[in-house]
Amino acid sequence: MVVAATVLVGCERGTSTGGGPSAPGPAKSGCPTVLARARTDVARAEKPHTAWDGPTTGPRAVSGKRIVYVAQTMTNPGVAGAAQGGQEAAKSIGWSVRVIDGQGTPAGIQTAFSQAIALRPSGIVVGGFDPRLTSQQVGRARADHIPLVGWHAVDDPGPSKDPELFSNITTRVTDVARISADWVITHSHGHAGVVVFTDASIPFARNKSELIKKQLATCSGVKLLAEENIPISDTSSRTPQEVSSLLFRFRDGWTHSVAINDVYFADAAPALRAARKKGGGAPYNIGAGDGDPSAFQRINSRQFQAATVPEPFAQQGWQILDEFNRAFSGRPASGYVAPVHIATAANSRGATTWDPSGYRAAYLRIWGKEDEAGRHG
C-alpha cells in the first residue's frame, strides 16, 4: 500500500535525524519485562496459521456478478497479488473479475476508474490507492449504486464513511508497526542500535514509522540511531548513498533496521555488500511492509533481510469477493482483519508469499460452493 500511495503525494527530499557520528556504546540496561512480552508476541506471530480464524457464516453466493478491479499499478506485487486472488475466487463463486491497470499515475488511475464505471459492473475494487484521488468517480459510482470495496485504500480496515467504502481490506497498521519493533527487541535480546527507514511525504508511512519508534522506545536498551526519510520514488537512487553514510557514522553500532516497506532493503543490499557486510549478519533488517516475493527471496537466501511482516494477498483477494457478496445480499461487512504474521527463513520454507491455510474452504462453504473445495484443498 505504501508503494501505491506514492503516486498520491509530492515527495520530500530525504533527511536523516537522530544519532551522532560516533558508534553507540553498549546499552546500560535491557528491558526484561518488555522483552518477555515481546518474545511471546513474536513467537505467536511467527507460528504458521493452520486454522482459519475468519468468518464461517454468511450469505450464499448470488449469481452472475461482474467485478472490476481498478489497480493502482499491476507492477505493485501487493496490488497484483490481491487481484489474482480475487480472480481465483471468482472462478469458484461463478463471477467475473476484470482488472484495469491505472499505470501508477493519478491521471491513469482516474481514467481506469472512469472506464470501470462505463462498464456498469456489479461492484468496483479500489485497488491500492486513496479513493480521494478519484472523488469524482467515487461520486458517480455512488450515484449509480455501485458498491466499492477497497484494498489498502484507506488506513483502517472495515467499512468507511468518508470516503464511502462498503469495506476496506488491510491489516492494522498499529499491529504491523508494533510487531516489527517487537521483533527487533526480541532478536536483539533488548540491546540494539536501530535505523528506521520511512517516507515522510506519505501520511500513512509517516504514521507507521512513528508507531514503530514509539514501540522501540518501550525498551530502554534499544537506541534509535537515525530515522532516514527517503521517498519511495527515490529509494533506488538515494538508499545506497544513505546506507553508506550510516555505516560510516555508526559502524558496528548499527545492529538492526525497520523499514515501512521492503523495497528499502532491496536498494540497501548493494551498499551493504560493498562494505563487505555478511548477508546473514548485522544490520538485521525487517520490513513492516507488504511482503512481496522479492522480500521473501532475500529472506530465504539470507541476503540483507531477516524478516518481513507480510500481507496475505491471495486471502485478501478472496475476502474482496466475500465482502461484495455480503453487500449484494444486504448484509453487513464481515469485519475480518487478518492477524499479523512474521515471515523468516525458518518458517517460510522457501515460499515467496504468505498464504495462510483454511480460507478457501471456509469461503466456499459460506457461498454454498462445497463442490469446489476439493479443487482448492
C-alpha positions as CSV (number, residue, x, y, z in Angstrom):
1,M,0.0,0.0,0.0
2,V,2.9,2.3,0.7
3,V,4.2,1.9,-2.8
4,A,0.7,2.6,-4.1
5,A,0.4,5.8,-2.1
6,T,3.5,7.4,-3.5
7,V,1.5,8.4,-6.6
8,L,-0.8,10.5,-4.5
9,V,1.5,13.0,-2.9
10,G,4.6,15.0,-3.6
11,C,8.0,13.8,-2.5
12,E,10.2,15.4,0.1
13,R,14.0,15.2,0.0
14,G,15.5,12.6,2.1
15,T,16.6,13.6,5.6
16,S,18.2,11.9,8.5
17,T,17.5,12.6,12.1
18,G,19.0,11.4,15.4
19,G,22.3,9.9,16.4
20,G,25.8,11.5,16.2
21,P,28.7,10.4,14.1
22,S,30.2,8.0,16.5
23,A,29.1,4.4,17.1
24,P,27.0,4.0,20.3
25,G,28.4,2.2,23.3
26,P,26.8,-0.9,24.8
27,A,23.4,-0.5,26.3
28,K,23.5,0.1,30.1
29,S,20.3,-1.9,30.8
30,G,17.9,-4.0,29.0
31,C,14.1,-4.2,29.3
32,P,13.3,-7.6,30.9
33,T,9.5,-7.0,31.2
34,V,9.1,-5.6,27.7
35,L,11.4,-8.3,26.3
36,A,9.4,-11.1,27.8
37,R,6.1,-9.7,26.4
38,A,7.7,-9.1,23.0
39,R,9.1,-12.6,22.9
40,T,5.6,-14.0,23.5
41,D,4.0,-11.9,20.8
42,V,6.8,-12.6,18.2
43,A,6.6,-16.3,18.8
44,R,2.9,-16.2,18.2
45,A,3.3,-14.1,15.0
46,E,6.0,-16.5,13.7
47,K,3.8,-19.6,14.0
48,P,2.1,-20.9,10.8
49,H,-1.6,-20.1,10.6
50,T,-3.0,-23.6,10.1
51,A,-6.5,-22.8,11.4
52,W,-8.9,-20.3,9.8
53,D,-9.8,-17.6,12.2
54,G,-12.1,-15.6,9.8
55,P,-15.8,-15.8,9.1
56,T,-17.5,-19.1,8.8
57,T,-21.1,-17.9,8.2
58,G,-22.6,-15.5,5.7
59,P,-24.9,-15.3,2.7
60,R,-24.8,-17.9,0.0
61,A,-23.4,-16.8,-3.3
62,V,-25.6,-14.6,-5.5
63,S,-25.1,-15.4,-9.2
64,G,-23.7,-13.7,-12.2
65,K,-21.9,-10.7,-10.7
66,R,-19.3,-8.7,-12.6
67,I,-16.5,-7.0,-10.6
68,V,-13.9,-4.5,-12.0
69,Y,-10.7,-4.3,-10.1
70,V,-9.1,-0.8,-10.6
71,A,-5.4,-1.3,-9.8
72,Q,-3.1,1.4,-8.8
73,T,-0.5,-0.4,-10.8
74,M,-0.1,-4.1,-11.5
75,T,3.7,-3.7,-11.1
76,N,3.0,-3.4,-7.3
77,P,3.2,-7.0,-6.1
78,G,0.6,-6.5,-3.4
79,V,-2.0,-4.9,-5.8
80,A,-1.4,-7.7,-8.3
81,G,-1.5,-10.4,-5.7
82,A,-4.9,-9.3,-4.3
83,A,-6.2,-9.0,-7.9
84,Q,-5.1,-12.5,-8.7
85,G,-6.6,-13.9,-5.5
86,G,-9.9,-12.2,-6.5
87,Q,-9.8,-13.7,-9.9
88,E,-9.1,-17.2,-8.5
89,A,-12.1,-16.8,-6.1
90,A,-14.3,-15.6,-9.0
91,K,-13.9,-18.9,-10.8
92,S,-15.4,-20.7,-7.8
93,I,-18.2,-18.3,-7.0
94,G,-19.2,-18.0,-10.6
95,W,-18.4,-14.4,-11.2
96,S,-16.0,-12.5,-13.4
97,V,-13.2,-10.1,-12.3
98,R,-11.7,-7.7,-14.8
99,V,-8.6,-5.8,-14.0
100,I,-8.0,-2.3,-15.3
101,D,-4.4,-1.0,-14.7
102,G,-4.1,2.6,-13.5
103,Q,-0.4,2.5,-14.5
104,G,0.7,4.1,-11.3
105,T,-0.2,7.7,-12.1
106,P,-3.1,9.9,-10.8
107,A,-4.3,10.5,-14.4
108,G,-4.1,6.8,-15.2
109,I,-6.0,5.8,-12.1
110,Q,-8.7,8.3,-12.8
111,T,-9.0,7.1,-16.4
112,A,-9.1,3.5,-15.3
113,F,-11.9,4.2,-12.7
114,S,-13.9,6.1,-15.4
115,Q,-13.6,3.1,-17.7
116,A,-14.7,0.8,-14.8
117,I,-17.9,2.8,-14.3
118,A,-18.6,2.9,-18.0
119,L,-18.7,-1.0,-17.9
120,R,-21.6,-0.7,-15.5
121,P,-20.2,-3.5,-13.2
122,S,-21.9,-5.0,-10.1
123,G,-19.0,-3.7,-8.0
124,I,-15.7,-1.9,-8.2
125,V,-12.5,-2.6,-6.2
126,V,-10.4,0.4,-5.2
127,G,-7.1,-1.5,-5.5
128,G,-4.2,0.2,-3.6
129,F,-4.9,3.9,-4.0
130,D,-6.6,6.6,-2.0
131,P,-10.2,7.0,-3.3
132,R,-10.0,10.7,-2.6
133,L,-7.8,10.8,-5.7
134,T,-10.8,9.8,-7.7
135,S,-13.5,11.6,-5.8
136,Q,-15.4,12.5,-8.9
137,Q,-15.5,8.8,-10.0
138,V,-16.4,7.7,-6.5
139,G,-19.4,10.1,-6.6
140,R,-20.5,8.7,-9.9
141,A,-20.3,5.1,-8.6
142,R,-22.4,6.1,-5.6
143,A,-25.0,7.7,-7.8
144,D,-25.1,4.6,-9.9
145,H,-25.4,2.4,-6.8
146,I,-22.2,0.5,-7.5
147,P,-20.7,-0.7,-4.2
148,L,-17.0,-0.1,-3.6
149,V,-14.6,-2.4,-1.7
150,G,-11.1,-1.1,-1.0
151,W,-7.8,-3.0,-0.8
152,H,-5.3,-0.8,1.1
153,A,-7.4,2.1,0.1
154,V,-7.6,3.9,3.4
155,D,-5.7,3.5,6.7
156,D,-8.1,1.4,8.7
157,P,-9.8,-2.0,7.9
158,G,-13.6,-2.3,7.6
159,P,-16.3,0.0,6.4
160,S,-15.5,3.6,5.6
161,K,-17.9,6.5,5.5
162,D,-15.6,9.2,4.1
163,P,-14.6,8.1,1.5
164,E,-17.6,5.7,1.2
165,L,-16.5,2.1,1.0
166,F,-18.5,-1.0,1.9
167,S,-15.3,-2.3,3.4
168,N,-11.5,-1.8,3.2
169,I,-9.3,-4.8,3.4
170,T,-5.9,-4.4,5.1
171,T,-4.0,-5.4,8.2
172,R,-4.0,-2.9,11.1
173,V,-1.0,-0.5,10.8
174,T,-0.8,-0.4,14.6
175,D,-0.3,-4.2,14.7
176,V,2.2,-4.2,11.9
177,A,4.3,-1.4,13.5
178,R,4.2,-3.0,16.9
179,I,5.2,-6.5,15.9
180,S,8.0,-5.1,13.7
181,A,9.5,-3.3,16.6
182,D,8.9,-6.2,18.9
183,W,10.9,-8.4,16.5
184,V,13.9,-6.1,16.9
185,I,13.6,-6.1,20.7
186,T,13.3,-9.9,20.7
187,H,16.1,-10.6,18.1
188,S,18.5,-8.3,19.9
189,H,17.6,-9.5,23.4
190,G,16.8,-5.9,24.3
191,H,20.0,-4.3,23.2
192,A,20.0,-2.8,19.7
193,G,21.1,0.2,17.6
194,V,18.3,0.8,15.2
195,V,17.8,2.8,12.0
196,V,14.2,3.4,10.8
197,F,13.5,4.0,7.1
198,T,10.4,5.9,6.1
199,D,8.8,8.2,3.6
200,A,7.5,11.2,5.4
201,S,5.8,12.5,2.3
202,I,3.1,9.8,2.7
203,P,0.9,10.3,5.8
204,F,0.3,6.5,6.2
205,A,4.0,5.8,6.1
206,R,4.9,8.6,8.5
207,N,2.3,7.3,10.9
208,K,3.6,3.8,10.7
209,S,7.2,4.9,11.4
210,E,6.1,7.0,14.3
211,L,4.3,3.9,15.8
212,I,7.5,1.8,15.2
213,K,9.6,4.3,17.0
214,K,7.1,4.5,19.9
215,Q,7.3,0.8,20.4
216,L,11.1,0.6,20.1
217,A,11.2,3.3,22.9
218,T,9.5,0.9,25.3
219,C,12.8,-0.9,25.6
220,S,15.5,1.1,27.3
221,G,18.2,-1.0,25.8
222,V,17.2,-0.1,22.3
223,K,18.6,3.1,20.8
224,L,17.2,4.8,17.8
225,L,20.3,5.8,15.9
226,A,18.6,7.6,13.0
227,E,15.4,7.9,11.1
228,E,16.0,8.1,7.3
229,N,13.4,9.9,5.3
230,I,13.7,8.6,1.8
231,P,10.7,9.0,-0.6
232,I,9.9,5.6,-2.0
233,S,10.1,7.1,-5.5
234,D,13.8,7.9,-4.7
235,T,14.8,4.6,-3.0
236,S,16.9,3.3,-5.8
237,S,18.9,6.5,-6.2
238,R,19.2,7.6,-2.5
239,T,19.2,4.4,-0.4
240,P,22.7,3.1,-1.3
241,Q,24.2,6.6,-0.6
242,E,22.4,6.9,2.7
243,V,23.3,3.4,3.8
244,S,27.0,4.0,3.1
245,S,26.7,7.2,5.2
246,L,25.1,5.2,8.1
247,L,27.8,2.6,8.0
248,F,30.4,5.3,8.3
249,R,28.6,7.0,11.1
250,F,27.6,4.1,13.3
251,R,29.9,1.2,12.2
252,D,29.1,-1.9,14.2
253,G,26.7,0.0,16.4
254,W,24.1,-0.3,13.7
255,T,22.6,-3.7,14.5
256,H,19.0,-3.6,13.2
257,S,16.7,-1.7,10.8
258,V,13.0,-1.4,10.4
259,A,11.6,-0.1,7.1
260,I,8.0,0.9,6.3
261,N,8.3,-1.1,3.1
262,D,10.6,-4.0,2.0
263,V,11.8,-2.0,-1.0
264,Y,14.4,-0.2,1.1
265,F,16.3,-3.3,1.7
266,A,16.4,-4.2,-2.0
267,D,18.2,-0.9,-2.6
268,A,20.3,-1.2,0.6
269,A,21.8,-4.5,-0.4
270,P,24.5,-3.2,-2.9
271,A,25.9,-0.7,-0.3
272,L,26.0,-3.4,2.4
273,R,27.6,-5.8,0.1
274,A,30.2,-3.2,-1.0
275,A,31.0,-2.6,2.7
276,R,31.7,-6.4,3.0
277,K,28.8,-6.9,5.3
278,K,27.5,-10.5,5.5
279,G,24.1,-11.1,4.0
280,G,23.0,-13.0,7.1
281,G,24.6,-10.7,9.6
282,A,24.1,-7.2,11.1
283,P,22.4,-5.0,10.4
284,Y,19.4,-7.4,10.7
285,N,16.6,-5.9,8.7
286,I,12.8,-6.3,9.0
287,G,10.2,-4.9,6.6
288,A,7.0,-3.6,8.1
289,G,5.5,-3.8,4.6
290,D,3.6,-5.9,2.1
291,G,6.0,-8.9,2.0
292,D,6.4,-9.1,-1.8
293,P,8.1,-12.1,-3.5
294,S,11.5,-10.3,-3.7
295,A,11.5,-9.8,0.1
296,F,10.9,-13.5,0.6
297,Q,13.7,-14.3,-1.8
298,R,16.1,-12.0,0.2
299,I,15.0,-13.6,3.5
300,N,15.2,-17.2,2.3
301,S,18.7,-16.6,0.8
302,R,19.8,-14.5,3.8
303,Q,20.7,-11.6,1.7
304,F,20.4,-8.4,3.9
305,Q,16.9,-9.0,5.1
306,A,16.0,-11.2,8.0
307,A,12.2,-10.9,8.3
308,T,9.1,-9.2,6.9
309,V,5.5,-8.7,8.1
310,P,3.6,-9.8,5.0
311,E,0.1,-9.3,3.8
312,P,-1.9,-12.5,2.8
313,F,-2.6,-11.2,-0.7
314,A,-4.5,-14.2,-2.1
315,Q,-6.7,-14.5,1.1
316,Q,-7.5,-10.8,0.8
317,G,-8.5,-11.3,-2.8
318,W,-11.0,-14.0,-1.7
319,Q,-12.2,-11.7,1.0
320,I,-12.9,-8.9,-1.5
321,L,-15.4,-11.2,-3.2
322,D,-16.9,-12.3,0.0
323,E,-17.4,-8.6,1.1
324,F,-19.1,-7.9,-2.2
325,N,-21.4,-10.9,-1.8
326,R,-22.4,-9.6,1.6
327,A,-23.1,-6.1,0.0
328,F,-25.2,-7.7,-2.7
329,S,-27.1,-9.7,-0.2
330,G,-27.9,-6.7,2.0
331,R,-25.7,-8.0,4.8
332,P,-23.0,-6.0,6.8
333,A,-19.3,-6.4,6.1
334,S,-17.6,-9.3,7.7
335,G,-15.2,-7.2,9.8
336,Y,-12.4,-9.7,9.4
337,V,-8.8,-8.5,9.7
338,A,-6.0,-10.9,9.1
339,P,-3.7,-11.3,12.1
340,V,-0.1,-10.1,11.8
341,H,2.5,-12.7,10.7
342,I,6.3,-12.5,10.7
343,A,8.0,-14.4,7.9
344,T,11.6,-15.6,8.4
345,A,13.8,-18.1,6.6
346,A,13.0,-20.5,9.4
347,N,9.2,-20.5,8.9
348,S,8.7,-19.6,5.3
349,R,10.1,-22.9,4.0
350,G,11.1,-21.4,0.7
351,A,7.8,-19.8,-0.1
352,T,7.7,-16.4,-1.9
353,T,4.4,-15.2,-0.4
354,W,2.3,-15.7,2.8
355,D,-0.7,-17.8,2.1
356,P,-2.4,-19.0,5.3
357,S,-4.4,-22.1,5.4
358,G,-8.2,-22.7,5.5
359,Y,-9.7,-19.6,4.0
360,R,-10.6,-21.1,0.6
361,A,-12.6,-24.0,2.1
362,A,-14.3,-21.6,4.6
363,Y,-15.4,-19.2,1.9
364,L,-16.6,-22.0,-0.4
365,R,-18.7,-23.3,2.4
366,I,-20.2,-19.9,3.1
367,W,-21.0,-19.4,-0.5
368,G,-22.6,-22.9,-0.9
369,K,-19.9,-24.0,-3.3
370,E,-18.6,-27.0,-1.3
371,D,-18.2,-29.0,-4.5
372,E,-15.3,-26.7,-5.3
373,A,-13.5,-27.5,-2.1
374,G,-11.6,-30.5,-3.4
375,R,-10.0,-28.4,-6.1
376,H,-8.8,-25.7,-3.6
377,G,-7.8,-28.0,-0.8
